[in-house]
Amino acid sequence: MKNFSLILLITAVIMSFSGIFVVNEGQRAIVLLFSKVQKDANGDALVYEPGLHLKVPFFSQVRKLDARIQTLDGQPDRFVTSEKKDLIVDSYVKWRVNDFSAYYLRARGDKQYAETLLKQKVNNGLRTNFGSRTIKEIVSGERSELMEEALVQASESATELGIEVLDVRVKQINLPNEVSNSIFQRMRAERQAVAKEHRSEGQEQAEKIRADVDRRVTVMLADAERNARAVRGLGDATAANIYAKAYNKDPEFFGFVRSLEAYKNTFKNKNDVMVLSPDSKFFDYMKDAKAQ
């Protein structure tokens, strides 16, 4: 009897724990009874809010779903504009579950699978919007309008998945690598041609400036040489005039001074040897008066 009571007690405890489940904050739960979603009186799926809840022990399964805002940020995709030009577009989507029953039934409650389906729907909307615009329109100012239209289309198409699309944003728009390289090469060739033209014009201007400066320098040097010769001639004439006047005032003293300067310059170096006749006029002022 004791063993039977103990067994009943243990069974009751196990059934109590298996009949209770907890839904955390940021989650919602759906209960499956015999693999079917439990529904309310209106036929809608029962969605359990965060808290402590009861279920049928052993026969019920709880599927907890994330109710927070999610970010879908996948790989960039290639889109074609109205000009048949390819663009590589990097975008992201903000979404959350608003119909947990539809989300579970259509996407199996699998976030990765749901994002795959949502990505296809968003890309379809973006492809339509990019396909109706030129590159200039997309880049020059219609990006916000494009994202608004993509948001509306994605919201409408994602309703069947039980998903609410909150925002669609285009982060970056690039040209494919092969197109970018060809454009870069063309731009570089154009810039090189412009640079070559500017260098040619600069070289021409530099030659003109150098020629003008050389001409001015030549003229200035010629003028300076002419003025220098005139000044030297005037100086020589003035010196000759001074010498003449000095000589005329006292020729004997003038000769004496000139002889002293000659002696000084001649005998300045002691190693010099000079051979002269004793009666040379060079020694007139060095002779004794009596010897004369």
Backbone bond lengths (Angstrom), bond angles and torsions (degrees), N, CA, C in turn:
res aa  C-N    CA-C-N  psi(-1)  N-CA   C-N-CA  omega(-1)  CA-C   N-CA-C  phi
1 M - - - 1.470 - - 1.532 110.00 -
2 K 1.321 116.50 -42.59 1.458 120.16 178.27 1.517 111.06 -62.99
3 N 1.335 115.91 -42.98 1.465 119.94 179.63 1.526 111.08 -62.03
4 F 1.319 116.60 -40.47 1.468 120.40 179.99 1.521 110.80 -65.16
5 S 1.324 116.26 -40.36 1.473 120.34 178.75 1.527 110.74 -65.67
6 L 1.341 115.28 -39.59 1.456 119.60 179.05 1.516 110.84 -64.33
7 I 1.338 114.86 -40.42 1.469 119.24 179.02 1.519 110.41 -64.11
8 L 1.346 116.26 -42.95 1.463 119.92 178.92 1.533 110.92 -62.02
9 L 1.336 115.04 -40.15 1.455 119.12 -179.22 1.538 111.06 -65.12
10 I 1.329 114.59 -44.87 1.474 118.78 179.46 1.522 110.38 -63.35
11 T 1.347 115.91 -41.24 1.469 120.03 179.43 1.524 110.97 -62.96
12 A 1.340 115.64 -41.27 1.468 120.12 179.83 1.531 110.62 -64.48
13 V 1.340 116.24 -40.29 1.472 119.97 179.67 1.524 110.36 -65.11
14 I 1.338 115.73 -43.98 1.477 119.66 -179.52 1.512 110.29 -63.49
15 M 1.350 116.33 -43.00 1.467 119.73 -179.75 1.527 110.68 -65.92
16 S 1.321 116.38 -34.83 1.468 119.52 179.01 1.519 111.03 -64.69
17 F 1.350 116.04 -45.10 1.463 119.13 -179.70 1.519 111.66 -70.63
18 S 1.345 117.16 -36.19 1.459 119.05 -179.98 1.515 111.96 -74.85
19 G 1.331 117.86 -15.04 1.453 120.88 178.75 1.512 112.80 -96.60
20 I 1.339 118.25 7.44 1.470 122.15 179.84 1.530 108.75 -120.41
21 F 1.294 115.95 137.87 1.473 119.88 173.61 1.531 108.62 -141.47
22 V 1.313 114.40 154.48 1.465 122.23 -176.39 1.534 109.52 -116.78
23 V 1.313 114.68 131.84 1.473 120.69 174.77 1.537 107.46 -106.70
24 N 1.320 116.15 121.19 1.462 120.86 -177.72 1.532 111.67 -78.69
25 E 1.324 114.56 165.05 1.467 120.02 176.99 1.530 108.74 -63.37
26 G 1.328 116.42 138.01 1.456 120.68 -177.57 1.516 113.19 85.94
27 Q 1.328 117.21 6.31 1.458 121.70 178.71 1.530 110.65 -125.44
28 R 1.307 114.41 159.78 1.461 122.67 167.98 1.521 106.74 -132.73
29 A 1.335 116.49 157.70 1.471 119.74 -175.60 1.520 110.42 -131.91
30 I 1.314 115.76 146.64 1.473 124.13 173.22 1.528 107.15 -123.91
31 V 1.309 116.30 136.10 1.466 121.53 -177.93 1.521 108.91 -105.46
32 L 1.333 115.09 130.60 1.463 121.65 177.40 1.529 108.34 -105.15
33 L 1.306 115.39 125.80 1.465 121.48 176.15 1.505 108.17 -113.01
34 F 1.313 115.73 113.79 1.469 122.02 -174.08 1.531 110.35 55.62
35 S 1.369 113.41 44.96 1.473 122.55 177.12 1.519 113.62 66.90
36 K 1.318 118.64 12.60 1.458 121.69 176.55 1.517 109.47 -116.36
37 V 1.328 114.62 141.54 1.450 119.80 -178.77 1.524 109.60 -69.99
38 Q 1.336 115.58 129.32 1.456 119.26 177.30 1.531 109.54 -70.38
39 K 1.325 115.10 137.09 1.463 120.34 -177.37 1.520 109.94 -123.18
40 D 1.354 112.55 160.49 1.458 117.37 178.42 1.527 110.06 -89.87
41 A 1.330 116.54 -169.96 1.463 120.97 -177.10 1.526 112.20 -64.58
42 N 1.313 117.64 -26.58 1.467 121.42 179.97 1.514 112.87 -85.42
43 G 1.311 115.95 -0.69 1.450 119.59 -179.98 1.507 114.66 87.11
44 D 1.347 117.67 3.30 1.451 121.09 177.92 1.521 109.84 -88.47
45 A 1.291 116.76 152.56 1.459 121.62 -179.86 1.527 109.86 -64.37
46 L 1.307 115.45 141.13 1.461 120.94 175.72 1.519 109.56 -78.58
47 V 1.332 115.86 122.77 1.467 121.66 179.66 1.525 107.31 -114.41
48 Y 1.312 115.91 123.36 1.465 121.44 -175.90 1.523 109.57 -94.88
49 E 1.317 114.51 128.35 1.459 122.17 179.18 1.531 109.68 -79.09
50 P 1.327 118.50 169.25 1.470 120.59 177.48 1.527 111.68 -57.04
51 G 1.316 115.85 136.62 1.456 121.17 -178.93 1.519 111.75 144.33
52 L 1.349 116.23 -166.17 1.463 123.53 -179.74 1.517 109.06 -101.09
53 H 1.344 116.97 129.54 1.467 121.21 -175.19 1.530 110.03 -136.02
54 L 1.351 113.54 162.42 1.464 121.05 179.56 1.517 110.62 -109.17
55 K 1.331 115.73 151.95 1.454 121.32 176.45 1.516 108.19 -147.24
56 V 1.316 115.29 169.87 1.469 119.78 178.91 1.526 108.33 -74.73
57 P 1.342 118.14 122.09 1.464 119.71 -176.88 1.522 112.44 -61.73
58 F 1.314 115.80 145.86 1.468 125.42 172.92 1.527 113.75 68.59
59 F 1.309 118.67 -34.65 1.471 120.15 -173.25 1.539 112.92 -99.38
60 S 1.307 116.26 -8.18 1.470 120.69 -177.74 1.526 110.12 -108.06
61 Q 1.321 113.49 145.61 1.465 120.84 176.09 1.524 108.90 -123.46
62 V 1.303 116.29 137.38 1.466 121.35 -177.64 1.536 108.43 -105.12
63 R 1.315 115.57 129.79 1.466 122.04 174.72 1.531 108.17 -113.60
64 K 1.328 116.07 112.23 1.460 120.79 -179.43 1.532 109.33 -93.45
65 L 1.318 115.02 131.88 1.462 122.05 -176.28 1.529 109.92 -119.48
66 D 1.311 115.41 143.34 1.475 121.77 -179.23 1.523 108.84 -77.86
67 A 1.330 117.11 122.49 1.467 121.87 -178.71 1.526 112.46 -100.89
68 R 1.318 117.75 2.98 1.463 120.05 -178.10 1.527 111.01 -79.91
69 I 1.328 114.94 167.42 1.460 120.34 177.63 1.527 108.78 -72.64
70 Q 1.324 115.67 130.99 1.456 121.80 -177.69 1.535 110.14 -109.44
71 T 1.317 115.37 157.05 1.468 121.49 176.92 1.517 109.21 -120.07
72 L 1.322 115.60 121.65 1.454 121.78 176.08 1.533 107.53 -101.05
73 D 1.323 116.26 106.93 1.465 121.75 -177.23 1.523 107.84 -129.88
74 G 1.313 115.32 86.28 1.459 120.37 -176.11 1.516 112.84 -94.58
75 Q 1.322 114.81 -162.03 1.451 121.34 179.40 1.530 110.66 -75.83
76 P 1.345 117.61 148.96 1.473 119.95 176.28 1.521 111.46 -59.11
77 D 1.326 116.22 148.30 1.461 122.64 -178.69 1.525 110.19 -118.90
78 R 1.308 115.33 158.20 1.460 122.28 -179.73 1.530 109.34 -97.52
79 F 1.345 115.66 128.91 1.456 121.89 177.80 1.528 109.22 -127.34
80 V 1.326 115.68 155.98 1.460 122.09 -177.75 1.520 108.81 -113.06
81 T 1.332 116.55 131.56 1.461 121.36 179.46 1.526 110.23 -84.28
82 S 1.341 115.68 178.24 1.459 120.36 178.31 1.518 112.20 -65.49
83 E 1.359 116.64 -18.78 1.462 120.83 177.98 1.528 111.86 -88.54
84 K 1.317 116.49 5.90 1.466 122.48 -177.10 1.534 110.98 65.54
85 K 1.337 114.94 33.11 1.449 120.74 175.75 1.528 109.86 -103.34
86 D 1.326 115.95 137.56 1.463 120.13 -179.71 1.526 111.03 -83.54
87 L 1.339 114.83 141.50 1.453 121.99 174.83 1.521 108.81 -131.62
88 I 1.322 116.26 143.95 1.458 122.23 174.26 1.522 107.03 -101.14
89 V 1.324 116.42 114.23 1.460 122.07 -172.34 1.533 108.93 -113.00
90 D 1.312 115.25 127.75 1.462 121.99 176.36 1.531 107.34 -108.92
91 S 1.322 116.95 118.90 1.469 121.47 -175.90 1.527 109.84 -135.42
92 Y 1.333 115.17 168.65 1.460 120.00 173.93 1.525 108.86 -142.94
93 V 1.343 115.52 160.15 1.466 122.41 -175.84 1.526 108.25 -130.73
94 K 1.330 115.78 134.01 1.459 121.77 171.38 1.526 107.91 -101.77
95 W 1.344 116.25 126.35 1.458 119.31 -176.82 1.537 110.55 -147.64
96 R 1.340 114.56 164.77 1.466 120.96 173.58 1.521 108.70 -154.21
97 V 1.320 114.90 163.18 1.468 120.74 -179.72 1.530 108.68 -83.46
98 N 1.336 116.34 129.12 1.469 119.30 176.06 1.530 112.10 -119.70
99 D 1.337 116.79 -12.98 1.469 121.25 175.13 1.525 106.35 -131.62
100 F 1.339 115.22 95.09 1.462 119.86 -172.32 1.520 112.44 -69.79
101 S 1.314 116.78 -30.02 1.463 119.84 177.97 1.519 110.49 -67.13
102 A 1.359 116.61 -49.06 1.465 120.09 178.53 1.526 110.59 -64.85
103 Y 1.310 116.41 -37.53 1.453 120.79 179.76 1.525 110.46 -62.63
104 Y 1.305 116.38 -41.71 1.460 119.73 -179.51 1.532 110.96 -70.70
105 L 1.315 115.95 -40.54 1.470 119.34 -176.50 1.527 111.78 -73.77
106 R 1.351 117.96 -39.73 1.465 120.98 -175.58 1.524 112.17 -86.98
107 A 1.314 117.10 -36.08 1.468 120.35 -176.38 1.521 112.40 -112.16
108 R 1.336 117.03 5.51 1.463 122.97 178.38 1.531 112.14 61.08
109 G 1.329 115.73 18.82 1.466 119.29 -179.31 1.508 113.67 67.09
110 D 1.324 116.46 14.66 1.465 122.12 -178.35 1.536 108.77 -97.52
111 K 1.320 116.50 115.80 1.469 120.86 -176.86 1.517 111.30 -60.96
112 Q 1.320 117.55 -44.42 1.467 120.22 -177.47 1.521 111.33 -63.65
113 Y 1.332 115.81 -41.85 1.461 119.64 178.91 1.529 110.56 -67.85
114 A 1.337 116.20 -39.15 1.457 120.17 178.60 1.532 111.03 -63.81
115 E 1.333 117.06 -40.35 1.465 119.90 179.56 1.527 111.26 -68.81
116 T 1.330 117.00 -31.97 1.468 119.46 175.83 1.524 110.62 -63.09
117 L 1.339 116.29 -45.57 1.458 120.11 178.09 1.525 111.38 -65.86
118 L 1.337 115.97 -40.98 1.470 120.21 -179.06 1.523 110.34 -66.64
119 K 1.319 117.47 -39.01 1.461 121.24 179.15 1.522 110.80 -60.64
120 Q 1.333 116.37 -40.50 1.461 119.97 178.27 1.521 111.34 -62.81
121 K 1.318 116.57 -42.33 1.461 120.10 -178.75 1.529 111.17 -68.65
122 V 1.315 116.88 -42.20 1.468 119.93 178.79 1.524 110.55 -64.69
123 N 1.325 117.05 -42.68 1.462 120.53 179.64 1.525 111.69 -63.76
124 N 1.332 116.23 -35.46 1.467 118.76 176.60 1.531 110.48 -61.60
125 G 1.337 115.99 -42.67 1.460 119.62 178.04 1.520 111.98 -65.71
126 L 1.333 117.19 -43.22 1.459 120.39 178.46 1.527 111.33 -65.56
127 R 1.323 116.17 -38.45 1.465 119.32 179.74 1.522 110.92 -62.60
128 T 1.327 115.97 -38.97 1.466 119.71 178.13 1.525 110.70 -65.94
129 N 1.304 116.99 -42.95 1.464 120.98 -177.68 1.537 112.06 -70.92
130 F 1.302 117.27 -40.98 1.460 119.19 177.14 1.521 111.37 -68.23
131 G 1.311 115.80 -35.45 1.463 119.67 -178.58 1.513 114.12 -68.56
132 S 1.328 117.77 -16.11 1.464 121.56 -179.58 1.523 112.42 -100.81
133 R 1.336 117.82 7.21 1.458 121.34 -177.49 1.525 110.69 -131.98
134 T 1.330 114.75 156.32 1.455 120.75 174.31 1.533 109.27 -89.31
135 I 1.325 115.63 167.11 1.461 119.98 178.26 1.526 110.51 -60.51
136 K 1.325 116.54 -40.98 1.466 120.58 -179.49 1.516 111.01 -62.18
137 E 1.328 117.43 -42.15 1.462 120.88 179.56 1.528 111.07 -66.08
138 I 1.322 116.40 -38.98 1.468 120.24 -178.39 1.524 110.88 -67.36
139 V 1.334 116.18 -42.04 1.460 120.55 -174.45 1.522 111.90 -82.25
140 S 1.343 117.43 -33.54 1.459 120.25 -169.10 1.519 114.96 -80.87
141 G 1.325 119.71 -12.79 1.459 115.95 178.20 1.509 116.00 159.29
142 E 1.312 118.56 -0.82 1.458 120.74 -178.92 1.520 112.35 -98.77
143 R 1.323 117.04 13.52 1.465 118.56 -178.45 1.524 111.44 -66.64
144 S 1.339 117.43 -41.12 1.463 119.95 179.95 1.522 110.85 -63.82
145 E 1.329 115.99 -41.59 1.472 119.06 177.61 1.522 110.31 -64.30
146 L 1.319 116.78 -39.26 1.466 121.30 178.39 1.519 110.79 -61.64
147 M 1.331 117.70 -42.95 1.460 121.02 -178.60 1.530 111.12 -69.17
148 E 1.334 117.03 -35.25 1.469 119.68 177.40 1.522 110.96 -64.70
149 E 1.322 116.41 -43.76 1.469 119.52 178.25 1.524 111.06 -65.11
150 A 1.336 116.39 -40.01 1.467 119.70 178.31 1.522 110.97 -64.72
151 L 1.331 117.75 -36.26 1.457 121.69 178.01 1.523 110.85 -64.22
152 V 1.320 116.41 -43.44 1.475 120.11 179.74 1.521 110.21 -63.40
153 Q 1.326 117.03 -47.11 1.463 120.16 -179.08 1.518 111.62 -64.77
154 A 1.330 116.99 -41.45 1.463 119.60 179.60 1.524 111.43 -66.46
155 S 1.330 117.42 -38.70 1.464 120.98 179.31 1.524 110.68 -62.74
156 E 1.322 116.51 -42.79 1.472 119.91 -179.81 1.519 111.58 -65.81
157 S 1.332 116.72 -42.97 1.465 119.42 -176.47 1.528 112.42 -76.98
158 A 1.342 117.83 -23.43 1.462 120.07 -177.82 1.525 112.62 -86.49
159 T 1.324 117.10 -6.83 1.469 119.86 -178.72 1.521 111.47 -60.45
160 E 1.319 116.72 -38.80 1.462 120.12 -178.31 1.520 112.67 -66.26
161 L 1.326 117.24 -18.89 1.459 120.55 176.73 1.523 112.11 -87.95
162 G 1.348 116.90 -3.27 1.454 119.90 -176.07 1.519 111.92 76.69
163 I 1.329 116.41 22.32 1.468 122.34 -175.70 1.525 109.09 -113.47
164 E 1.328 115.26 137.96 1.462 121.85 173.36 1.529 107.97 -105.07
165 V 1.319 116.46 119.75 1.461 121.60 178.23 1.532 107.88 -87.05
166 L 1.320 116.32 118.34 1.463 121.35 -176.55 1.520 112.81 -90.07
167 D 1.334 117.05 -33.69 1.458 118.92 -176.98 1.522 109.48 -161.48
168 V 1.326 114.94 145.16 1.461 122.64 173.08 1.520 106.80 -128.02
169 R 1.324 116.33 122.41 1.457 120.31 -176.74 1.536 110.24 -129.39
170 V 1.330 114.28 138.99 1.461 121.28 173.96 1.528 107.57 -96.82
171 K 1.319 117.06 114.52 1.457 121.02 -177.48 1.529 112.22 -81.48
172 Q 1.314 116.39 -42.20 1.450 119.42 -172.59 1.512 109.84 -153.55
173 I 1.339 115.32 142.76 1.461 122.22 176.89 1.517 107.70 -126.08
174 N 1.322 116.65 121.48 1.459 121.88 -179.85 1.518 110.46 -129.33
175 L 1.312 114.99 159.09 1.457 120.64 171.67 1.524 108.79 -84.77
176 P 1.323 118.62 153.01 1.469 120.04 174.57 1.525 110.97 -58.46
177 N 1.319 116.01 155.75 1.462 120.36 -175.47 1.516 112.55 -57.69
178 E 1.344 116.14 -42.90 1.459 117.82 -177.42 1.533 111.54 -65.29
179 V 1.351 115.53 -37.00 1.467 119.46 178.15 1.523 110.20 -72.11
180 S 1.333 116.64 -41.63 1.467 120.51 179.68 1.522 110.89 -60.40
181 N 1.342 116.44 -40.95 1.467 119.40 -179.44 1.515 111.63 -65.33
182 S 1.330 117.24 -43.19 1.471 119.66 179.85 1.526 111.03 -65.80
183 I 1.341 116.97 -40.62 1.468 119.96 177.81 1.518 110.52 -64.82
184 F 1.330 115.93 -40.70 1.460 119.76 179.46 1.523 110.97 -63.56
185 Q 1.330 116.72 -42.02 1.461 120.03 178.84 1.520 110.83 -63.89
186 R 1.333 117.07 -41.58 1.465 120.06 179.30 1.527 110.68 -65.50
187 M 1.340 116.61 -43.20 1.460 119.93 178.66 1.532 111.08 -63.30
188 R 1.323 116.15 -39.99 1.461 119.41 179.84 1.525 110.71 -65.53
189 A 1.361 117.17 -41.18 1.460 120.15 177.80 1.529 110.96 -62.64
190 E 1.331 116.66 -40.89 1.462 119.94 178.41 1.524 110.97 -64.63
191 R 1.328 116.92 -43.85 1.465 119.79 179.46 1.532 110.86 -65.07
192 Q 1.343 116.73 -38.13 1.454 119.67 179.41 1.523 110.55 -65.65
193 A 1.353 116.90 -38.56 1.460 119.73 177.86 1.528 111.05 -64.32
194 V 1.328 115.82 -42.86 1.472 119.65 177.93 1.526 110.56 -64.03
195 A 1.326 116.66 -42.50 1.465 120.42 179.60 1.526 110.87 -63.86
196 K 1.339 116.73 -40.03 1.462 120.22 178.48 1.523 110.70 -63.16
197 E 1.328 116.46 -41.98 1.463 120.34 178.15 1.526 111.23 -62.92
198 H 1.339 115.91 -43.59 1.466 119.28 178.55 1.526 111.11 -63.84
199 R 1.343 116.94 -40.20 1.466 119.43 178.99 1.531 111.20 -64.50
200 S 1.351 116.57 -38.82 1.466 119.87 178.35 1.525 110.72 -63.79
201 E 1.338 116.04 -44.65 1.457 119.59 178.15 1.528 110.94 -63.29
202 G 1.327 116.89 -40.47 1.454 120.53 178.19 1.524 111.84 -64.63
203 Q 1.351 116.11 -41.03 1.459 119.71 178.54 1.525 110.96 -63.35
204 E 1.335 116.25 -40.77 1.464 120.59 178.14 1.524 111.19 -62.62
205 Q 1.330 115.78 -45.83 1.460 119.24 178.45 1.530 111.31 -63.46
206 A 1.340 116.36 -38.88 1.457 120.12 179.31 1.525 111.02 -63.33
207 E 1.348 117.76 -41.45 1.461 121.14 178.42 1.523 110.72 -63.32
208 K 1.322 116.82 -41.32 1.463 120.29 178.08 1.531 111.07 -62.63
209 I 1.337 115.43 -44.13 1.469 119.24 -179.13 1.518 110.75 -64.90
210 R 1.372 116.39 -44.04 1.463 119.45 179.06 1.533 111.90 -62.46
211 A 1.339 116.99 -42.27 1.467 120.37 178.92 1.526 110.71 -62.31
212 D 1.329 117.00 -42.61 1.460 120.50 179.69 1.527 111.11 -65.13
213 V 1.347 115.77 -42.12 1.470 119.25 178.75 1.529 110.84 -65.05
214 D 1.352 116.96 -43.14 1.469 119.62 178.84 1.521 111.07 -60.81
215 R 1.332 117.06 -41.07 1.464 120.66 178.33 1.528 110.82 -61.92
216 R 1.342 115.67 -44.97 1.468 119.09 179.86 1.528 111.27 -64.14
217 V 1.349 116.09 -40.87 1.467 119.48 179.42 1.525 110.56 -62.90
218 T 1.342 116.53 -42.79 1.465 120.26 179.32 1.527 111.15 -60.72
219 V 1.341 115.32 -44.76 1.465 119.76 179.14 1.523 111.06 -63.57
220 M 1.357 115.60 -43.00 1.458 119.33 -179.70 1.522 111.65 -64.63
221 L 1.344 117.22 -41.17 1.465 120.26 178.69 1.523 111.16 -65.11
222 A 1.332 115.66 -40.83 1.471 118.82 178.64 1.525 110.58 -63.28
223 D 1.339 116.15 -43.84 1.465 119.51 177.96 1.527 111.19 -62.32
224 A 1.323 115.37 -41.91 1.466 118.85 -179.51 1.523 110.95 -65.19
225 E 1.345 117.05 -42.31 1.471 120.00 178.44 1.514 111.43 -63.05
226 R 1.327 117.16 -41.77 1.462 120.84 178.67 1.536 111.22 -63.02
227 N 1.341 113.98 -44.48 1.471 117.55 178.94 1.527 111.25 -64.99
228 A 1.358 116.06 -38.52 1.468 119.34 179.76 1.525 111.17 -64.06
229 R 1.336 116.48 -41.58 1.465 119.65 178.46 1.525 111.01 -64.01
230 A 1.338 115.39 -40.69 1.469 118.86 178.92 1.521 110.73 -63.01
231 V 1.351 115.44 -42.83 1.467 118.95 179.52 1.525 110.82 -65.48
232 R 1.373 115.93 -43.58 1.472 118.21 178.82 1.531 111.55 -62.71
233 G 1.332 115.98 -39.89 1.479 118.66 177.87 1.510 111.91 -63.73
234 L 1.331 115.01 -43.14 1.468 118.88 178.03 1.525 111.06 -63.16
235 G 1.342 116.13 -39.51 1.461 120.37 179.11 1.521 111.38 -65.76
236 D 1.352 115.56 -42.88 1.465 118.98 179.37 1.530 110.34 -63.63
237 A 1.335 115.34 -40.86 1.474 118.60 179.45 1.519 111.05 -65.09
238 T 1.332 115.76 -41.52 1.470 119.81 178.82 1.521 110.83 -63.80
239 A 1.348 116.04 -43.14 1.470 120.04 179.37 1.531 110.79 -63.04
240 A 1.330 116.13 -44.67 1.474 119.34 178.96 1.513 110.87 -61.25
241 N 1.314 116.60 -40.20 1.469 121.03 179.00 1.524 110.61 -63.41
242 I 1.350 115.63 -41.36 1.472 119.80 178.98 1.521 110.23 -64.99
243 Y 1.354 115.75 -44.92 1.454 119.68 179.28 1.531 110.38 -60.10
244 A 1.315 116.29 -41.67 1.480 120.25 -178.72 1.523 111.25 -64.80
245 K 1.308 115.03 -43.18 1.462 118.62 179.45 1.524 111.03 -64.65
246 A 1.324 116.59 -41.67 1.464 119.86 179.04 1.526 110.99 -63.68
247 Y 1.301 116.54 -40.86 1.468 120.95 -179.32 1.517 110.77 -65.71
248 N 1.307 117.03 -40.47 1.461 121.06 -178.28 1.529 111.87 -68.73
249 K 1.345 116.98 -29.99 1.460 119.18 179.97 1.513 111.66 -69.63
250 D 1.340 120.02 -44.09 1.460 122.76 -179.49 1.524 108.39 -152.67
251 P 1.314 118.07 86.24 1.471 120.39 -176.35 1.513 112.20 -60.38
252 E 1.353 117.74 -36.70 1.463 119.55 -178.99 1.528 111.84 -65.35
253 F 1.331 116.86 -44.36 1.478 120.35 178.59 1.528 111.21 -67.05
254 F 1.311 114.59 -37.56 1.468 118.49 178.87 1.518 110.78 -62.62
255 G 1.366 115.69 -42.66 1.458 118.99 177.93 1.509 111.36 -64.43
256 F 1.375 115.53 -39.17 1.454 119.31 178.93 1.534 111.92 -61.55
257 V 1.321 117.67 -46.27 1.474 121.69 179.48 1.518 111.15 -62.96
258 R 1.327 116.09 -41.22 1.466 118.44 -179.72 1.526 110.39 -67.02
259 S 1.322 117.23 -34.65 1.467 119.79 177.73 1.531 111.21 -67.12
260 L 1.342 115.61 -42.43 1.476 118.16 177.84 1.531 111.21 -59.73
261 E 1.281 117.04 -42.62 1.481 119.66 177.50 1.513 110.74 -62.73
262 A 1.336 116.63 -38.17 1.464 120.00 178.57 1.518 110.49 -65.76
263 Y 1.381 117.18 -42.92 1.457 120.33 177.38 1.532 111.30 -59.71
264 K 1.302 113.78 -44.65 1.484 118.90 -177.79 1.532 110.85 -61.29
265 N 1.283 116.44 -46.05 1.458 120.09 -178.47 1.516 111.58 -70.42
266 T 1.321 116.46 -32.15 1.465 119.95 -176.60 1.516 111.48 -73.72
267 F 1.338 115.64 -46.17 1.463 119.42 -174.98 1.545 112.88 -95.70
268 K 1.285 117.14 21.70 1.488 120.17 -179.07 1.520 110.70 -68.98
269 N 1.310 118.30 -35.99 1.460 122.77 179.97 1.520 108.25 -103.11
270 K 1.339 117.04 120.37 1.459 121.33 -175.03 1.521 112.92 -69.33
271 N 1.301 117.37 -18.23 1.458 120.89 -177.60 1.531 112.45 -86.37
272 D 1.333 116.82 -5.12 1.461 119.10 -179.03 1.547 109.39 -73.28
273 V 1.317 115.80 145.06 1.473 123.26 177.97 1.529 107.59 -124.04
274 M 1.333 116.62 126.44 1.456 121.07 -178.47 1.546 107.62 -126.18
275 V 1.304 118.17 131.80 1.470 123.80 179.65 1.529 107.50 -111.11
276 L 1.342 116.20 110.85 1.453 121.27 -178.05 1.536 109.14 -134.14
277 S 1.254 116.40 156.90 1.467 121.52 176.08 1.523 108.72 -73.95
278 P 1.314 119.21 140.59 1.475 120.61 -178.17 1.515 113.21 -61.20
279 D 1.313 116.12 -28.34 1.460 117.47 179.82 1.518 112.95 -91.32
280 S 1.366 117.14 18.08 1.462 120.88 179.24 1.515 110.19 -67.60
281 K 1.318 114.07 144.90 1.461 119.68 179.07 1.533 111.59 -63.48
282 F 1.351 116.24 -18.08 1.468 119.92 -179.15 1.525 111.27 -61.32
283 F 1.365 116.12 -27.18 1.468 119.79 -177.13 1.516 112.66 -103.23
284 D 1.328 117.49 18.06 1.459 119.78 -177.28 1.525 111.97 -57.57
285 Y 1.312 117.64 -43.00 1.476 120.45 -175.72 1.526 112.52 -85.93
286 M 1.356 116.82 -1.38 1.458 120.45 177.36 1.534 111.37 -102.42
287 K 1.355 117.62 -8.79 1.460 120.97 -179.56 1.526 110.35 -78.23
288 D 1.337 115.56 157.06 1.447 120.99 176.11 1.532 109.45 -75.97
289 A 1.278 114.64 143.05 1.474 118.41 -175.62 1.501 110.25 -58.56
290 K 1.395 118.41 -36.58 1.437 122.69 -178.90 1.510 111.30 -70.73
291 A 1.352 114.34 -30.82 1.453 117.13 179.91 1.503 111.83 -69.36
292 Q 1.383 116.26 -26.09 1.429 119.45 177.97 1.519 110.51 -68.35
